[in-house]
Amino acid sequence: MATNSIPVNGARFYTPGQVAVWAGVTSMTIIRWCDAGLLHATTTPGGHRRITEASVRDYLTKRGMAIPSALAAPVVEGEARVVVVCDAKTRRGLASKLKGLTVRTFAEPLDAVVEICCNPPSMVLLEANGSNDPAEIVRALRSHGRTSSIPVVVWGAADAVDAARQAGATHAFRHDGTADLERVLATLRATS
């Protein structure tokens, strides 16, 4: 889904469908949140809701959810930033563990690699979920001078995790390595 915003008088607005993807809910849920006043939205002459960028960012931040790259604040030198490549279900589960970090999430590995190369983060979290090849991503990051030293954490199926470890992943956990991931994130927070 495209993440292009709709600019109106300098402000940016998003459709309920765009916000639904970021929040991991349905478009109807977003519309209900707008009606309940949880998100600030305007209505177009055609009766469609458009949600303000500030409202979306504020809502996601207050609930400890990851801020998508389309809404992320500009990169600040020296801050602890994490790039996460995972599906929407995992993103919802990780939200509470990523509090206090600047997070950019991606469902598409190629988009994540471009972001990592352009703005190297403090750490990359990569779910081996069948829609990506974590070993290939790790090899690509390790082969580029600008990204070769970024810690890469991979979790998922045993064979994918083992291949990622051999490719140079810093940490690799089989299946749901949530406890292990929390220790890694605690270390990242302590060093930033």
C-alpha positions in Angstrom: 0.0 0.0 0.0 1.3 3.4 -0.9 2.1 5.7 2.0 1.8 8.9 0.2 0.2 11.6 2.3 -2.3 14.1 1.1 -0.9 17.6 1.7 -3.5 20.3 2.5 -2.3 23.8 3.5 1.1 22.5 4.6 -0.4 19.7 6.9 -0.3 16.1 6.0 -3.3 13.8 6.0 -3.7 10.0 5.7 -6.5 7.7 4.7 -8.1 5.3 7.2 -6.6 2.4 5.1 -3.1 3.8 5.5 -3.5 4.3 9.2 -5.0 0.8 9.6 -1.9 -0.8 8.1 0.3 1.0 10.6 -1.9 0.3 13.6 -2.5 -3.4 12.6 -6.2 -3.0 12.6 -9.0 -2.7 10.0 -10.1 0.5 8.2 -13.4 0.3 10.0 -11.6 0.3 13.4 -9.8 3.5 12.4 -13.1 5.1 11.4 -14.6 4.1 14.8 -11.5 5.6 16.5 -12.0 8.8 14.5 -15.7 8.9 15.5 -14.8 8.4 19.1 -12.3 11.2 19.0 -9.2 9.0 19.5 -7.8 10.3 16.1 -8.4 13.7 14.7 -9.8 13.5 11.2 -11.4 15.9 8.8 -14.0 14.9 6.3 -13.7 15.6 2.6 -16.6 17.0 0.6 -17.2 13.4 -0.6 -17.6 12.3 3.0 -14.2 10.5 3.3 -12.1 10.8 6.5 -8.6 12.1 6.4 -6.5 11.8 9.5 -3.8 14.3 10.5 -0.2 13.2 10.6 0.2 14.6 14.1 -2.8 12.7 15.3 -1.6 9.4 13.9 2.0 9.9 15.3 0.6 10.9 18.7 -1.8 8.0 18.9 0.9 5.4 17.9 3.4 6.9 20.3 1.1 7.0 23.3 0.3 3.3 22.8 3.9 2.3 22.4 3.4 1.3 18.8 6.2 1.6 16.2 6.2 4.7 14.1 6.2 3.9 10.4 8.9 5.4 8.3 6.4 7.7 6.6 5.7 9.3 9.9 9.1 9.2 11.5 10.7 12.3 12.7 13.9 13.3 10.9 17.0 11.3 11.9 18.9 12.8 14.9 22.5 12.0 15.1 23.4 9.8 18.1 19.9 8.6 18.9 19.1 4.9 19.3 17.3 4.0 16.2 16.0 0.5 15.2 14.9 -0.8 11.8 12.4 -3.7 12.1 11.5 -6.0 9.2 8.5 -8.1 10.1 4.8 -8.6 9.4 2.0 -6.6 11.0 1.1 -9.3 13.6 4.7 -9.3 14.9 4.9 -5.5 14.8 1.9 -5.4 17.2 3.6 -7.9 19.5 6.9 -6.0 19.5 5.3 -2.6 20.2 5.7 -2.7 24.0 9.3 -4.0 23.7 10.3 -1.1 21.5 9.2 1.8 23.8 11.8 4.5 24.1 13.5 3.7 20.8 13.0 5.5 17.5 11.7 2.7 15.3 11.1 2.4 11.6 9.2 -0.6 10.5 9.1 -2.3 7.1 7.2 -5.2 5.7 9.3 -5.3 2.6 13.0 -6.2 3.1 14.1 -4.2 0.1 12.6 -1.0 1.5 14.3 -1.7 4.8 17.7 -2.2 3.2 17.4 1.1 1.3 16.6 2.8 4.6 19.4 1.1 6.4 21.9 2.1 3.8 20.7 5.7 3.6 20.3 6.2 7.4 22.3 3.5 9.3 20.4 2.6 12.5 21.8 1.5 15.8 20.3 -2.0 15.2 18.3 -4.1 12.7 15.6 -6.5 13.9 14.7 -9.1 11.2 12.0 -11.7 11.5 12.5 -14.8 9.4 8.9 -15.1 8.4 9.0 -16.9 5.0 8.5 -13.7 3.0 12.2 -12.7 3.2 15.6 -14.4 3.2 17.3 -13.1 6.3 20.7 -14.7 5.4 20.6 -12.7 2.1 19.8 -9.5 3.9 22.5 -10.1 6.4 25.0 -10.8 3.7 24.0 -7.6 1.9 24.4 -5.5 5.0 27.8 -7.1 5.9 29.1 -6.5 2.4 28.6 -2.7 2.5 31.1 -0.7 4.4 28.5 1.7 5.8 26.3 -1.1 7.2 28.8 -3.8 7.9 29.1 -3.2 11.7 25.4 -2.7 12.4 24.1 -5.3 14.9 21.5 -7.5 13.2 19.1 -9.6 15.3 17.2 -12.4 13.5 14.5 -14.6 14.9 12.2 -17.3 13.4 12.4 -20.8 12.0 15.5 -22.8 12.9 16.9 -23.2 9.3 16.5 -19.5 8.4 18.0 -18.5 11.8 21.0 -20.8 11.3 21.6 -19.5 7.8 21.4 -15.9 9.1 23.9 -16.7 11.9 26.3 -18.2 9.3 25.9 -15.0 7.1 27.0 -12.8 10.0 23.9 -12.0 12.1 24.9 -10.6 15.5 22.2 -12.5 17.4 19.9 -15.2 16.1 17.0 -16.8 18.0 14.9 -19.7 17.0 11.1 -19.3 16.9 9.8 -16.7 19.4 13.0 -15.3 21.0 11.1 -12.6 22.8 13.0 -12.9 26.1 16.3 -12.9 24.2 15.2 -10.0 22.1 14.3 -8.0 25.3 17.8 -8.5 26.6 19.3 -7.3 23.4 17.1 -4.2 23.4 17.9 -3.5 27.0 21.6 -3.5 26.1 20.9 -1.1 23.2 19.0 1.3 25.5 21.8 1.2 28.1 24.4 2.2 25.5 22.5 5.1 24.0 
